[in-house]
């Protein structure tokens, strides 16, 4: 009887949500009421309240983004995204994740990142996946099993990378079609997006793309190959015409931080119909590792200040994964909110941490989440009380060394030329330099907050 009531309740919610999103801008207040009912941490609820105020004001960038998102997106895709992301992944998925985590004694994440293949049609300088075998693949049955097990745990947000995931585009469509209650978010170089695939994306409705670019044409092509930028721009135009949801993934380094932080670049994204932009800082792991490619601590601080400004002014959602530690309460890896399964099946705590203690071909997803390396991560999180220093790789490298040694993890790269201890020593000077800046920013912010409370 309880199961029947739960099922009927979910169906009523689903039908109500579908009704609301048929005329989303007319139902903005009702949508906001739904969002407020989503389970979330207190710091996330505070962010929702801020967004709520913005969305109720038609002069804000957030209202313009919502208007563009809801009016330009194909109705079927819009409805599918609303049900799969807001209802399944958040409203229903998060409580189930929390329930399962309490039962199991370790975290169940919001998302999993999985690589169907290591193969790629490009060879980008500094690629984080460039030192894998470049020939491994996860077979369809394994992918299917992992996604089924994910849903059983309440995980409905599936991130797909590689290699280039669209090398396996037919399998991805089949998986999205079979697991039609989940969201499939693909990181792609964009060169294999054709009209046939766009048509299939529109049909299944539950796939979004993040196009990888490095800036404008010259900068993107310098790292990714001649002509790549134009192919991505063309793919965006065709995606927009089809009414699909897409964004960009970009990596800021020593050479392109100012370009990616420029208003001209962000305006270009808005003009191309981009809904979201994921900003990553260059991590020296993978192919052609070069510490000197890392953005300087000063550039990292500058980037975040610019992103904060764009969040107040531009109709595009931007996330800076290394600077947004306050929003996520520190590092989200290690199964806390996400983990990575590479194309060989190794279960890694993060796409940038090439160590594992188990392989998904030999264990269930539930067992992988409770593996020694994931537990070593979770008992140390957050890795720093200063949430501007969240990462165990570049901000707290001694933590990575400790976790690898404690868990007995093995390296998953093709060329494991250095130990975790040697890697940590190499990154310590950067971590120390960033600590000087990040601690000052953290102290200034909390001092201002304290003064504001004292005034009240």
Helices and strands as residue ranges (DSSP letters): H 2-22, G 24-27, H 28-36, H 42-55, H 61-72, H 75-81, I 82-92, H 93-104, E 111-115, H 140-152, E 157-161, G 165-168, H 169-178, E 183-188, H 195-204, E 207-212, H 217-224, H 228-242, E 246-252, H 257-260, H 263-271, E 276-281, G 291-293, H 297-313, E 317-320, H 325-328, E 338-341, E 347-348, E 355-356, H 365-369, H 372-378, H 397-407, E 410-411, H 420-455
